[in-house]
Amino acid sequence: MNPPAAETGFDRVLGFTIPERDARGRVVRLGPVLDTVLSAHDYPPPIRHLLAEALVLTALIGSLLKDDQGQLTMQAQTQAGIVDLLVCDYRGGEVRGYVRHDAERLAALGANPTLKALFGEGYLAITFDLASAGERYQGIVPLEGDSLAQACESYFAQSEQVPTMIRVGIRSDKQGCVGGGLLVQHLPEGEEGRERLHVQHDHPHWEHVKALAGSLRHDELVDPALSMETLLWRLFHEESEVRVLSGTPLSRGCRCSLEYYRSVLTKFGEEQLAEMRDDAGKIVIDCAFCSKLFEIVA
């Protein structure tokens, strides 16, 4: 691997492969996009941190899609948790996210609540919608462990049988929020005919890559002075070849519009529409993702 030539900044995801180790990965750093998504609601610090982590994970996993029109949706949900809904999605480099929570119960937890305290007995669903093939598949895993990243690792192990290591770092201060992430996977000998999961985890190539990737520090993930190319160089510069793929720019994408909501309302009957109208005869819709209000006469 040669020293990095190009330097990527915030709001990009960079792909890479290590051919001789049968490994692939993604590294991402979010900055202004993260601040834009988080500013849609007055989230308290623990919820801001949770949503920031979820958005980093969504960008990492969504960027694995080969279908440019495909969509990755990550949804965490519970019946009685303080956070009863977290949803993020990725499509074509656009990310968005939203968290619904009980503010009074959250305030009683203190500054750094655990994932268990926030969700209780929850689950994480990861859904891939492949537009070009017209296919959709989903994996669901319990929300266990110390972080959403651990739950995502469990998803890849259980649903796709792909050994995966994920690291996420979040830093929030007066200058804004920065989120960084690294995802590394072991794909021996291509997708077809690969070994079973319990053998793959002991594969010497995977053990080697996992050890190198595991040396990554939290401060390196969120250091804006450290480019993603340099970060990869630090981790894997002793490898004979690391192929860095073209970086994908990331943006906040909310697909709400008057046309979209009008099309949704056509699915309701007149009696239901009447219940939705206010005293002025309008239906006001509040987009949870971006907090825009849409007034529709229907």
N, C-alpha and C positions, 0 to 999 in steps of 0.2 A: 504494500500500500504506500503510495506516495503522499507527501505532506499535502494538506488541503490547499486547493487553488482558489475556489470560489467560497464566499462567506455568506451564509444565509442568516437573516435576522429573525425578527419576530414573525409570528403568524404564518409559519410554513411547516410542512412535514416533509421529511427527507427519507427516502427508502434506500436500503442497502442489502447486499447479499455477500456471503462469504462462501464461495463455491466449494472450496476444498473441505469445508466443515459442514456442508449441507444445511446452511443456516441462512435465514433472511431476517430483516428487521425494519423497524421504523423508529425515527426519532422526531420529536415535535417540540416546539416552544411557542406558546401562546402569550400575547401581550395585550395590545389594544383591542383585539377581537374579544378577549376574555373580559376586559373592562366593559365593553359595549354590552355583552350579554348580561353580565352581572348587574349593570346599572338599570335594567328594565324594572327591577323591583328593589325595595329597600330590605335586602336580605341581611339578617344578623350574621356576624362573623363565622359561626360554625356552619351555617347553611351556604355562605359564600364559598368557604373552603370545600365543602362537599360538592357543590355544583362545579367549581373550578376543576376538581379532580375528575368528575364525570365528563366534562368537556374535553379534557386532555385524552382520556381513555377513548372517547368517541372518535376523536381525530385519528388516534393511533389505529384503532380497529377498522374504522371506516375507510381509511386510506389503503387497506388491503384489498378493497373491492377492485376488480378488473373492469367492471361495468361502469362506464362514466355516468350513466343515468341511474345506476343502482343507488339504494339507500340503506344505511345502517341505522337502526333504532335501538337505543339502550334504555330500558325502563326498569326502575326499581320500585317496588310497590309492597305495601303491607296493609293489614286491616286495622290495626290498632296502634301503629307506631306514631311517634311524634312527626316524622316525615311519612306521609301516606302516599306520596307520589313524587318520583323524580324521573324526568324523561328528557333525553337528548337525542339528536339525530345528526347524521352526516350525509350530504349528497353533493357530489361534484365539487368538493372543497368548501362547501358551506356548512357551518355548524350552528346549532341553536340548542337551547336548553331551558328548563323550568323546574322549580321545586315548589311543592305545596306542603306546608307544615303548620303545626299548632304552636303559635308563638308563646302562649302562656306556659305550656308544658316545657318548651325548649328553654325558657328563661330559668326554670327551676333546676336545670341540669348543670349549670356552671359553664366555664369557658371552653372546655375541650371534651365534649361528649364522645363516647365511643360509637362505632357503627352500630353495635348491638343496642345501645341506648336510644339511638335515633330511629332505628327501623323495627326493633323487636324481632319478631319472627317474620322476616320479609323474604322476598325472592328477587332475583335479577333475571330479566328476559332480554336476550340479544337476538334481534331479528334482521335478517338480510333479505332485502327485496331486490331481485335481479330483473330490472326492467326489460333488458334486451331478450332474455330467455322467458320472461313471464313466470318466473319461479319465486317462491318465498320459502325460507326455512328459518326455524327458530330453535334456540336452546334456552332452557330455564334451569337455573341453579339457585340453591339457598344463599341468602346474604349472610355468609359466615366469614370469620376471619376479622382482621383489624382494618381492612380497607376495601374499597370498591375494586382496586387493582387485584387483590387476592381473589375476589369473586370472579373477575374476568379470567384469571388464570385457571380457575376451576372450570369455567365454561369451556375453554379450549381443550382441557384435559378430558372432560366428560362428553362434550357434544361433538368435538372434532377430532379427538384423540391426537392432538398436536402438542408436544411439550412446548410450553411457553413461559417466558419470564417477563414480567412487566415491572417497571419502576416509574413512579410518579413523584414529582416534587412541586409544591405550591409555596409561593412567597407573596405575602400581601403587606404593603406599607403605604405611606402617604403618596408615593409615586404611582401606585396602582397595583394590580395583581399580575404575577407572572406564573405560568404553569409550564412545566416541562415533563416530557415522558419518553421512555425507551421501551420498545417491545422487541423481543428476540424470540425466534421460533426455530425448531429443528425439523427439517423436511428431508429425511434421508432418501436418496434415490428417486426423487420425484414423488408425485401423489399416488401412483399406482404401485401396488405390491409392497408397500412399505411395512416395516416390522410392526408388531403390536406395541401398544403403549408402554407396557412394563419393561420391554426390552429397550425401547427408544430412550427412556429416561436414564439408562445405564450406558448408553452409547458413549464411547470416549470422545467423539467429536462434540457431542452435546455437552458433556461435562466440562470440556475445555472452554467452549464458547460461554457457557453459563458462568463459569468462574471469572472470565474476563469481564463480562457484562455486569456481574455482581459487584465488581470493584467500583462501580459508578457511585459517586457521592451525591447527596441531596443538593448541596450548594452548587455542584456543577450543572445540574439540570436547570437551575433557575438563574444562573449567572449570565446576564445579557452580554457581558464582554467575552464570553466563551461561545464561539459559533458552533453550530451543530456539526460542521465538518471537523473542527478541531476536537470536539468531544469524541467523535468516532475515531479519529486519529489516536487520541490518548488510549482508548480502549483496545483497539485492534491493530495498531501499527506494526506489530510483529508478525502478522499474518502475511502470507505471500501475495494474496490478492483479496481486496475488498472492493466490490463494485458499488459505487454510489449512483443512485438513480436520480433523475430530474426531480427537483423539489416542487411540491404542489403548494401554491399560495392558499391560505385559508381566510375565510371571511365569515362575518355573522350573516346568516341567511334565514330570513323569516318569509314564508310564502303566503302570508295573509294578504288578502285583497278584497275589495268589495265584490268583485266577480266571483271569487271563491266562495265567500259566505252566502252570496245570493244563490249559488248553485246548491249549497248545503240546505238552505231554507226551502228549496223546491221539494224536498223530500218529506216535508211536514204537511199535515192537513190543516185546514182553515181553523179548526178549533184550537189546535196546538199553537198556531201562529198568533191567534187572538190573545192567548195567555202570555205570550212573549212581548206583546206591544206595550209601550208605555202610554201615558196620558196623551202624548202628542201623536200617537199612532205609529211610532217608530220602534224598531227592534234594535237595541244597542248591544253590540257584541264587543267584548273586551278580549283581545288576543293575549293569552297567557304568556306567550314567548316574548313579545316585544312591548306589551302594555298599550298598544294603539287601540283607540275606540272607533268602531265603525257603526254609523247610523244608517239603517236600511228601512225603507218603506216597503213593506211586503204584506 
